[in-house]
Amino acid sequence: MILSFNIKIIAMAVDIIQEIKNYLGNAPVPKIDPNTQTPVKGETISVNVESDAVPVVLLAFYKNTRNEKDASTIMQQDDASTLNILFKEHMQQVINTIGKHSDAGTDAAKRALEKTVTAVKKIVTNNVKDLNGIAIMNFFTNQRTNILKHLPPELHGGELLNDPAMDDRTNKMEGPMSGMMHGIEKIFSSNK
């Protein structure tokens, strides 16, 4: 008996956080320790507007690419429209939260959000072979765990996007069992 497996391999070796850091001039986006909810040892601890904007924008991209149509649409919009699609009625709350937490003000927060949207779209365009809804959806599904590991708890990013479960520290855990659970989670979260 010959067994045949049709496995679709998606090359997602890209670390979107690192790519954005490079694009924005090595902005500090520290990894958060799930147990202490503080940056892990050796990570830059400085709070700035870009280090706040990057994980929140990425989380919004993840949340807004849970179906093929939305994933495709979001990449076709100009950056200003994309920002409005990402945060919808919570846009001003997101700007205020990032501006306050980073102590940079709302104008700087909005500029950082816009710069981050531009960076994300460029990185996705450069790393996703076929820019169709399924490929974009899969790209962000594969980046979810990495994004959550960099989300500062003080921002309450999940809460800002009507998904408080994203702020749960168990989403940020690593290790063999957590890795296995995150793998299973990817399978079932492709259309959430």
Secondary structure as GFF3:
##gff-version 3
##sequence-region A 1 192
A	DSSP	alpha_helix	16	23	.	.	.	ID=ss1
A	DSSP	alpha_helix	49	63	.	.	.	ID=ss2
A	DSSP	alpha_helix	68	76	.	.	.	ID=ss3
A	DSSP	alpha_helix	79	87	.	.	.	ID=ss4
A	DSSP	three_ten_helix	88	90	.	.	.	ID=ss5
A	DSSP	alpha_helix	91	102	.	.	.	ID=ss6
A	DSSP	alpha_helix	106	127	.	.	.	ID=ss7
A	DSSP	alpha_helix	133	148	.	.	.	ID=ss8
A	DSSP	three_ten_helix	153	155	.	.	.	ID=ss9
A	DSSP	alpha_helix	157	160	.	.	.	ID=ss10
A	DSSP	three_ten_helix	164	167	.	.	.	ID=ss11
A	DSSP	three_ten_helix	169	172	.	.	.	ID=ss12
A	DSSP	alpha_helix	176	188	.	.	.	ID=ss13
###
